[in-house]
Amino acid sequence: MIFHSAQSVVTKMILKLFFTVACLQAAGLSFAQTEKQKDMMYKFINSSSTSVGIFPKKKPITNKEELFSNATVYPIYKVVVNTENEKELVQKKDYFLVSYENELYKFIDAPKMFSYLKNDPFFVNFYKLSSENKDFKIIYFTEIYSLDSKYLKPLITDTNMSFVIDDDKKYTFSDYIDNRYGSINKLKELQELDQLRDKLTVSDYNNSVKNDYEYYNYVCPKDTALVLKTLINQIKFATKDFTTGQELRLKNKVYHKIKPYEALKKIKQKKESDILLLKTKEEEYFKGLTNVTGFYEYKIYGVSITNELLEILTTEQFIDYKKYIDVRKPMIETRLNFYNNKYRNRYGYEIIEKEGGKPGNYFEYSNKILEDCGCFYDETVKGRQKRVKIN
């Protein structure tokens, strides 16, 4: 197993001038971990030789020795920007690429593995630089997520980090940050969220589920009181000094926004024509609401409550609430643009897995939490799946 990290003394001096490299040497992995990774790589790469589909079968690999006598393993580094805006490379021990017989495999939080198509821009650039014996590094800046798990879109840079290659485009380092994140401060903000997310425990996840009004909105939508109570609990958990007065005002405003004609409906001795009129008015009311979409449009029963949150929460409380949601529900960003800027990942799969959870139990695990909180699946609500699939 050979890591692509040969550097001259001159290059090392240049590196010190430009950025700090953390965990640069492959020897940073213990022997036991390396053997475990070797077993996993052999298992998954060899399994691709028996896969069926449109791609031709590959010749099976006899043993690990055959694989690693011909494979090259490339570490992947996260570019971390510190408080002085200096760039630091941190090796992610569970993120790496494996090149074997003109095939390229990507491992993220192994045993997750992905193979590249030959026409993928990253694949083309990777093998072009490899064939030219260029010294390059594989990097990324922030964690990104698909619908159900982490996703990695690696980039290529040189040892001086003078450029960044993203797909078929080449940027200067500063231009890439401006183009991708808008500013270096925004990048630092997103990396802070990554750090907070990495520290989440199963206990944090349990509280996230208990206090997520969107789950309740989905599973037991007819229990409006419970859904509103959970919204209030989530805000209490996420913010500081959320007062009783704020709670009462917010609950009152949200309730009347989602039930605008509830008071009139309760008046006794209404005529049938009055009931029909109220129903028509309610339908017109909801049609008239602006259908705002986006990551930072907070909704309940499909109705935006962002304005109500901004109106009642203090600026500091709103920022804390936003950060709470961003950490526990990172935005989805993959190559499939259809999902981008629309949905969030219900982060939790990695937390439970990290602390010894077994795959396949996450749905039942989360549903049990909801039931313990008094939210049972409403069988009368049509068009929904039997279980709440949350990650």
Sequence and secondary structure as in RCSB ss.txt:
>XXXX:A:sequence
MIFHSAQSVVTKMILKLFFTVACLQAAGLSFAQTEKQKDMMYKFINSSSTSVGIFPKKKPITNKEELFSNATVYP
IYKVVVNTENEKELVQKKDYFLVSYENELYKFIDAPKMFSYLKNDPFFVNFYKLSSENKDFKIIYFTEIYSLDSK
YLKPLITDTNMSFVIDDDKKYTFSDYIDNRYGSINKLKELQELDQLRDKLTVSDYNNSVKNDYEYYNYVCPKDTA
LVLKTLINQIKFATKDFTTGQELRLKNKVYHKIKPYEALKKIKQKKESDILLLKTKEEEYFKGLTNVTGFYEYKI
YGVSITNELLEILTTEQFIDYKKYIDVRKPMIETRLNFYNNKYRNRYGYEIIEKEGGKPGNYFEYSNKILEDCGC
FYDETVKGRQKRVKIN
>XXXX:A:secstr
 EES    HHHHHHHHHH EEES SGGGS HHHHHHHHHHHHHHHHHTTS  SSS        HHHHHHH EEEE
EEEEEE TTS EEEEEEEEEEEEEETTEEEEEETTTEEEE  TT HHHHHHHHHHHTT  EEEEESS EE SSSE
E   EEEETT  EEEETTEEEEHHHHHHHHHSSHHHHHHHHHHHHHHHT  HHHHHHHHHT HHHHHHHSTT HH
HHHHHHHHHHHHHSS   HHHHHHHHHHHHHHHSTTHHHHT SS  HHHHHHHHHHHHHHHHHS    STT  EE
TTEE HHHHHHHS HHHHHHHHHHHHHHS BB SS TTTTTT B    HHHHHHTT  TT HHHHHHHHHHHTT 
   TTS SS SS    
